[in-house]
């Protein structure tokens, strides 16, 4: 590289001189024909690429001479880290250990976790390391020594990437950075904010930081390279914040409510920044938050108070295909605003999360699936920023020298002053790079995180992931065998550079997820982060109101039957609102429905399986086509919030498609043939099935039980819950639309006490499929078991009867995840799910801290009407439920410590059936509160001295439905698999939200009779197995098999 490069870069910091000496400038005639313009463009890009390569060679030549010495501690850290990250199995365990380490309070706990994590990959470790692990038992001197060393090394690694945990430490760190020639931006690391109090604390820390640093900044020596741009002075104090931390529940389904809460805390921070001359940068987080973050950013900065405030910026993530449209949106907005903002262009730090999360949800993956695509997009967006630097000030945040060299080349080509843009790098990573760019005259800003070590671990793990990824530019740049030419190769799909190899493709995770080889895929939930989906659902909520008060008849043998009596279905959110009037069946109607089903059985049972499957898939199509409308009815009739109502419909669709596929597989006879003998095993439908469905999953469970029976050739009598009879009527309409023959399905809404005995005791009923309370389920089972010798068989009873579900919180649990998981499981849909968490059992070591954070989170939950997108806790189903739950609350208030006692406003109390969330602490395990199903927003918190006691408490009830544990101990998770007595066990996640096929649902003990809904063997309950054997030997002759 000629010396003039160094001179231009180092000395002319404001002039933006071009690196074009001895280069032919491309022609740019204004009158060129289109083909000529294209040629000019190609020549321009070719020239920029030449400059990029020239700058790259200069960078690499100087960086090769600046590598850390073998005598430096950092050199050894890099080599050890590189070795550990070279083995994927070791890498995963190391990250998990680093993640849990700050939560471990004793040397014994550290040594135990070391053994648990690394014994799984011991064959991948060097012999000496294996020997140490084998001998370093947790309670031994060697074990304690190993623990001390591990904590010391991890702490030192954290200190490399995290600037400090106190204001004094941070002040010293940024002072050192400035002396080294670097600007900074500070990012406060912290636990997830899950309460209003925690959001207030986050805000206050930033207010204190701005005021404190601004005072110190006044005494710092002036540095023109750092403290001014091409137009003048810029703030010395620069902070980055996350909008989600300014809101107790950053919910994209409720942009209005979320925006209001964020702005109430953001405006004071912006005012403080203006007052003290500080800069505020809006960080970007996961994709789901992107649009709302952009909306809030644009909204607040268009307010009169802040419209002329220029010391602000936001992140654009180049690994998102829609990043360009976001940038164009910002450009258009900035022109209208009239004041420039900064754009920090990054590749993106959540690739694994976004990819896996989207795949699990069945949503389109929002990030590029090849790293070269992200690199190419970064360069494309860099050019767009440089072309519009007067409106969107570029901040190129990367450690990829190719990306930065290309950005500098475009800046020079477009005559962008060197002070008009800046380069940003991460604290503790590739210091030599940052130093070199600073020496070249660029303003280099170091992204500097600070905060306590425990919440900072998530950041550390993310940095380690980036630094050790197979695609990491830094990792490849350390490799002696990789040349500068390899690293500087332009990103493209055909000629990928050494650092642009493809990331894992989607679809390769099926074996890891344990999915079956079936073609079935779960229906994706609606993404309410998308404005179009929110608008469509709001329209559906409004549209179905025009049908409120309509009447719905019985349907028996394909004919409409109207009755004198009617069930008046009302809205739980607005109890004076009538959703619909549904005919109420009599005993005579029940007898007719059973007779119709019996008469239709012979014909339906002989329909070929493939045609029955077509019926089920057609039902699924109708459900899908009417998805928004059906979900809206669920919101209004049973008070389910938006996302729960949508999930209800999605699950109904899943049941149809899954059971259709399962049935086709089961319809193939199984043969075992030998010479002289043929053996066939097949299934035969049982007959008439009575489906008694609940109100809490008014469509999903009703659909699942009904179509399971239909799939196997049975006929059905549907008896829905009174509270959800309108949704059931809508489902019956869909069955008729799908062309069900008369009598195959009969719709029989009515009062359970009046028609229930007839349905259960009828000699013509072969199967009873029930979901509901324990008392009713056991009574059904008792009556069905009373066999009259004149009957043709014993009734089959399938009953799901609820639970007293518990979550255990281990002393090494991630409390962010544990609190959020418990809150979601206990208070989602006001605790009215059979899988809801009713007890949380917390180990003594974290009991007080967990309870403190839990109570704060619960107090921040919004209670309100189900149709309000911001509602987290909706009303309970009816006045009877209110009264029953109130009795338990009174009992708990008298017997135990009240941690949370939510209040219902007078307006809500008058309007609907509302019960505010309650949390009781120090609950005794054998109390009624801890033993009986409540089915409402009431949570018991119990303390356990160790995991043995926790499992004893968890298993001490009559139920065995769902349960969960939050733990980062592999050994304890294994114990949970073995010892937790539940039908559905969830590890480190909420215990609600089971998906068809992935988490077949059902329990044992007094939680249920029968096998799991949505599972491979559920359909077996609706058939009888038949074995047929034929002797094919005739007078010594047997046909060939």
C-alpha positions, 0 to 999 in steps of 0.5 A: 500500500502506498504511503499516501494512504496513511497520510490521507487517512491520518491527516485529512480527517475532515476532507474525505480525499479519495483513494483514486490516485493512478486510477481512472475515474469512471465516466458518468455522462448525464446523457448516456443511453441506458446501456451506457449507464449500465456500463458506467455502473459496472465500471463504478462498482468494479472500481470500488472493488479495486479500492476495497481490495487495496484498502484490505491489503493494507489492513491485513499487512498491518494487522499481521504485524500486530497480533497478540504475542505468545507472552500475552494472556489474551493470546493464550485465551484465544488459543484455548477458546479456539480449541474448545470451540473447534468441537461442537459438543464441547462448545455447547457444554462450555456455553451452558456451563458459562451461562449457569456459573454466576448462579452457583454460590458454592465451590461444590455446586461449581464442581458438580456442574462441571462434572455434569456438563463435561462428563457427557463429552468426556471422550472429546476432552484431552486425557489430562482433562478427563483424568481431572474430571474423574478425580475432582469430586465436588466435595474434595480438595481437587474439586474445590480447586477446579471450581475456583479455577473455573470461576476465575477463568470465566470471570476473567473472560467476562471482564474481557467483554464487559467493562465493569459492574459499577459506575466507577468501573465504567467511568474508568473503562471509558476514560481508558478507551478515550486515552487509546483514541476511541469513542464509546457507547455504553449498553447496560446489561441486565436481567429481562425486565418483567415488572414495572418496578424493574422497568423503572429501575432500568430507566433510572439507571440510564438517567443516573448514567447520563447525568453522572458521565456528562459531568465527568465528560466536561473534564475530559481533554478535547479530541477532535477525532472523537468529539466532532464530525464533519459539521461540528461538535458531537456528544461525548457521552453515548449510550445504547438502550433497548426499548423492551427494557422500558416496558414490563411486557413488550407485547407486539400484539398490543402496539398501542399499550406497549408504545404508551408504556415505553414512551412514558419512560423513554421521554425522560431519558431523551430529555435528560440527554438533551439537557446533558448533551448526550447521545441516545441509540436505540438497539434492535433486538429480536425480529418480532420487536423490529417493526414496533421498535421502528414505530416507537423510534419514529413516533417519539422523534416526530413529537414537537419536543424532539423533532429537532433532536439529532443526537439519536440513532437506531440499528438496522440488521443486515441479516434481515432480507427486509432490512433494505425496505426498513432503511428506505422507510427511515430515509423517507421519514428522515426527509420528512422530519428534517433532522438527521439520525444515525443508523448503526448497520450491523450484521445481526446477533440473533441468527440461531435464535431467529432460525430455530424460533421461526422453525418451531413456530412454522413461520418463514425464517426472517434471516438470510440462511447463507452468511454471504447473503448477509455480507452482501446485504451489508455492503449494499446497505452501506452504499445506500447509507453513504449515498444519503449520509446527510440524512442517515449518518452511517455507523458501520458496526463490524469486525469483518475487514472486507465489509469495512474496507468496502464501506470506506471505498464507497465513502471515498467514491461518493466523497463522504467526509471521513467525519460523517461516518464512523466505525463501531466495534465490540469491547474486548474483541480484536483491539488491534483492528480498532487501533488500526482504524483509529490511526487511519483517522476514523472515529472508532466507537467501542460498543461497551457493555456494563453491568452485573456478571449474572445478567451479563452472562447472556451477553457473554455467551452471545459474544462467544458464539459470534467470536467462535462461529464457523463463519466468524471472520475473526476466527478465520483471520486468526488462522495462519492458512487463510490468506488475505485474498480469501478473506477479502473475496467479494461475498457471493453464492458462487464463489464463497470466501473462506468466511461465507460458507453457508449456515445450517439449512432449515429442515436439518433439525428434524432429527434433533427435534424428534419429529416423526417422518410423517408429512404432518406439520402443525398449523402455524400460529398467527404472528400478531407482530404483523400489522396486517394480522392485527388489523384482520383480527380486529375486523373479525372481532367487530364483524361477528358482533353483528351476529350477536343474539342469533339463534342456533338449533339442534341438528339431529339426523341432518335436520334442524330441531328447535326446542322450547328451552334455550341456552343463553350464552353471554360474554364473560367480558361483558356479562349483559351481552348476549352472544347467542341463543342455542336450543336446549335438548331434552331427554327425548332429543338425546334419545333421537340423536343416539338413534340417528347416530346408530342408524348412520353407523353402518354406512359411515363405517364402510366408507373407505378410509381415504374418503373419510380422510378427505372429509377431515382434511376438508373440515380442516380447510373450512376451519382455516378459511374461517380462522379469524372469524372462529377465533373472534367468536372464541374471544367473545363467548369464552373470554380468551385473549387474542393469541389463545383464541387463535391457538385454539383454532390452530389446534383444531386444524391440527387435530383434523389433519393429524388424525386423517394421516394417522387413520390412513396409516392404521387402515392398512391391515398388518399381515404375518403370512406363513406357508399354509397360514395367513394372519391379518390384524386390523381395526374396526370402529366401535360404534356410537361415540358421545363427545362431551366437550369443555368450554375452555378449549371450545373448538380445539378439544371439541374438534379433536374428540369429534374428528378422532371418532369420525376418522375411525368410522364411528358416528358421533353425538356432540354435547358441548359445554353450555358456556360455549354452545355458540362456538360449537354451533359454528363448528357444526356448521362447518361439519355440514359444509364439509358434506357429512352424511345425515346422522353421522354427526348430531349436534345436541347442546343442552343442560348436562344435568338434564341430558347427561344421564341419557347420553351416558347410560344409553345401551346404544352408546359405545364410547364416551369421550369427556373433558371436564371436571374430576367430579363429573368424569368420575361419575361418568366412569361410574355410570358407564361401568354399571353393566347391564347383562342385556347390553352388548358390551362395556362402554369405553370411557375416555376422560381428561379430568384436570390437574393440580400442576406444579413447576419446580424452580431449582436453585441454579435456574435461569430466573428470567425464564423461570418467572416468565414461564410461571407467569405465563403458565399460571395466569394465561387465560386467567389460569383456566387451562387444565394444564395451568400452573397452580403450584410453584415449588422453589428451592430454598436457595432462590426462594426469596429472590424468585418470589420478589421477582414473581410478585413484581411480574404478576402485579404488572399484568393487565386485567381486562376484556378479552377483546383488548389486545393488551389484556393478559388476564381476561375474565373467568367464564361465569359467576359460578367460577367467580364465587368458587375462586373467591372461596379459595382466595379467602381461604388462602388469605386466612391461612398463608402469606399474601404476596399478591392480592390484585384488585378488580376496578369497580368498572370491571366488576360491574361489567364482567366476571373478573378475578384479579391475580393472587399469589400466596407464599409459604403455602403448606403442601397438604393444604386444600389450597395446594391440593385442590384444582382452583381453575383460576388466576391463583398461584401457590408458592411453596418452599423446598429445602432440596430437590428430593423434597420438591419432587415429594411435594410435586407428586403429593396430589391426586393428579398427574397431568402436567408439570415442569422444572426450571434447572440448569443441572443435567443431573436434576433434569434427568431426575425430573424425567424419572421422578416427576409423576405427570403425563406431560413434563416440560423442562425449562419452558412453560407447561401450557401450550401443548401441540398436536403430535409434538406434545401429545396431551393427557395425564394419569392418576385422577387426571385422566382415563385413556391415552394422549390426545394428539398422539400416535395411539389416541385413535386406538381408543375408538376402535376394537382390534381384530385378528383373523387367521386362515388355514390355507392348507388344502389336502397337502397343498398350500399356495405360495405366500 
